[in-house]
Each structure stands twice: as C-alpha cells, then as structure tokens.
Amino acid sequence: MRDVKQGLNPAPEVSKPQPSGWVAAAGLVERWLARSERVDTLLEGLAAGLSPQERARAQQLFYGVVRWASRLEAALAGLMAHQPRTKVKAVLMIAGFELLEGGPDLTAKVIHHAVERAKSVTSPKEARLVNAVARKMADRLTVSPADLATEFAHPEWLVNRWTRQFGLETTRKLLEWNQQPAPVYARWRSDAPVPAFLAPTQWAGFYEVKAGHWDEIRKLATEGALYLQDPSTRLCIGLLAPVAGESILDACAAPGGKSLFIADTMKTGKVVALDEPAAPGKPDPRLQRLKENLSRAPHGVNVAMVEADLAKVNTVFYRNLSLPESYDAVLLDAPCSNTGVMRHRIDVKWRLQDGDFARHAQQQLSLLHAAARLVRPGGRLVYSTCSVDADENDGVIKAFLASRVGSRAKLVRSVQAYPWTDGHDGAGAFLFEMVS
C-alpha cells in the first residue's frame, strides 16, 4: 500500500520569536532588586542568544534603572496598596526609566509598550496593574524634584558630603556627569594605522569607540592592537614615567590595564604585577584578566604575576620567588571608593556607606607604607586612586608624609582630575621620590 504520508506537504517551520533586550533587562532588574547583586556580575550572565543590538538595549535599560533607582522608587511610592511581585516592580522600573528618558511626548508609547511586555512576563491582572500605575508614575516623573539627591538619584548623605567639599554648583555638575552613559575609550597599542572608525580625542593615544563596530573592536582587542581604557589612567602612568630597562612593581595590579600600560611604555625591562589571591575555591575573574593582559605585554618586557597581600609580605617573600627586593618604581593604584568612576560603576553609590571613606583611607595608608618599603633609594613611588574625595587623596598623602616611612619620601608632583573639568573619569595621582 502506498504510504499516504508521501503525498503530504511538510508542515511549515514556525519561526521562534527573537529574544528581546527589554525582557532580558526585566530579568536583570528583577534579580538586582531581589538580591542586590553587583551589576557587573549580573551582566556576565546576560542571555547569550541576544543579538548585539538587543544585548545593547538590555544593558542600556538595566543601567538606566540602576542609575535612576531612587528617583524611580520615589515616583512609585504609595501608588500600590500592596507590594507587587519583584518581576512586576522590575517592569514598572524599566517603564519609569523610559518615561524619564523619552519625556512627555513619548508617554503613551512607553506605557503601551510596557503593558504589552508585561503581558508576556507577568499575568493579565498584573499587566492591567502596570497600565494603571505607569500612568500615575508618568505624572510624578514630569515634576522636577526640589532636592539634588532625588533629582539626580544619589544617596542624600553622599550629596551632602560632596556639597560640603565642593559646593552646591560643582556638586550639581558631578551629579549630572554621573547620570550620563559613559563613552567607551580605547588606548591604541599597535604600530599599524589607527582604523578610521576610532575617533581621535584630546588625549594622545586614546580614541573614542563609536557604536556599530563592536565586532572589529573585539577582534582588535583579542589581537592586542588596542585596550579598552579610560584616558584618566594616563595620569598615574605619566607621573610614574617608566623607562626602558627598569624593574617596576604594580602593587594592586588586577585587572592589569595599568600593568600593560607600563609595559607598553617601557618596551624593555621587568614588570611585577601583584594583587591579592582569590578566595579558596572561588576563581577571581579579575586575576584571570590580569594574566591575559600580561600575556599581551611587549616581548622585551619580562612580566611576573604574583598573588599576595602587599601589606602582609616582606622582602624575603620576593627573594624566594627570585624577584627583586626593591624596584626602580612602584605604582600603588589603591582600592578606593570609586567616586571618580561612577559613570562606569553605576551601582557603587548604592553600596557605598559614609564610614567607608575612613576605612578606605586607613587601608590606603597601610598599603602606601608597604609599597614605599619596596622602592630603591632614589626610586619613584606613585600613589593613585579613582576617587575625587579629599580623604582618600590629600588626606592619605598628609598622613603618609607625617609617618616614619613617609619621612623618606619627597612629594615631587601631584594631579587631581575632576570629571566636570577634565572630561573623563576622576582620579588622584601623587609622585614621590624616595630620598634615602
């Protein structure tokens, strides 16, 4: 008997809907609200199936919610009798950011889009709630808040601290800066011509990466032709002034961008990159990136990666590893509050506490003492932070110079970069000569 199936036309393939960046962002916001996970950790788990455009959209929406979280929370306050599911709140927070971003002219479109998305990620009843609440939220977001902390979505204590330190007008400039998406910059490392799609900047060797060329950028980064890096990093390297043939210690090296910058400047010599070891059983992505970056150093530079706590090891430790016990120059790019890089580290302001500044300053001074002991007589020591706070910069330097170890040091030069005047991340850098 003839198989009747042979006469049937094959069923048409049903195309699967493409993953949505908006839906992916809702998942990221949901996890951030529920678990307070770090933004960079959450982004590492962003769905691999997203197209580059949808992935960028997911990151843009997620970053927008985190940047404006307290203002969005304020607009939502009191609009619902009961706390919704975290997923529903995530949808409302994204809608709120899009309302802020788009302005009154796009209100209807934003709300309609949020409700349609809510239908796919929540229940029909919850989608109706999104519709009602988003409309009221839109009215609240069009009213300018009376205080800077609410207007620019920063903790009130931090705004007050900056106002005391910088004054009201300058604090507003810093807050405005922090709330803008950060440009991406690349430091060109190759002798080959710079591609036309990299836009020159006012900072020699640094180029702005424009949208639309990420495949080429990834390829160039993998090949080592460029390194994605903010121009503020040039300040501490400029003060350190690495010279060919020197031995240099990068004392808090991970993820290794500055170690690589030092090696590129020297061309020949030795770079020892030191940072704290990973916790037992927990691989540290920063140390892995340090290892990868050191592998791209010029062939004439001998590199060594060391996992140790700078403040807890002595010269015997280095001797046992056949490493120098003193160095021509030491860079200490110290752990800090990150107040100069909040454009990039957008969740820092929500994790930072007022008492952290004193704690950081104490640790920084301890590390500075340890670093100074590793500089040969006549050698150079550079202390740097990505902070704009005086306690972590001038305050640490004054305490160091007044100490027994610091009495051997002569402050030669310093530079403090502020985003609102320099146009890039904030940073402090201080050059010492160890005189005896």
Buried (B, 14 or more C-beta within 10 A) or exposed (E): EEEEEEEEEEEEEEEEEEBBBBBBBBBBBBBBBEEEBBBEEBBEEBBEEBEEEBBBBBBBBBBBBBBBBBBBBBBBEEBBEEEBEBBBBBBBBBBBBBBBEEEEEBBEEBBEBBBEBBBEBBEEEBBBBBBEBBBBBBEBBEEEBEEBBBBBBBBEEBBBBBBEBBEEEBBBBBBBBBBEEBBBBBBBBEEEEBBEEBEEBEBEBBBBBEEEBBEEBEEBBEEBBBBBBBBBBBBBBBBBEBBEEBBBBBBBBBBBBBBBBBBBBBBBBBBBBBBBEBEEEEEBEBBBBBBBBBEBBBEEBEBBBBBBEBBEBEEEEBEEEEBBEBBBBBBBBBBBBBBBBBBBBBBBBBEBEEEBBEEBBEBBBEBBBBBBBBBBEEBBBBBBBBBBBBBBBBBBBEBBBEBEBBEBBEBEEBBBBBBBEBBBBBBBBBBBBBEE
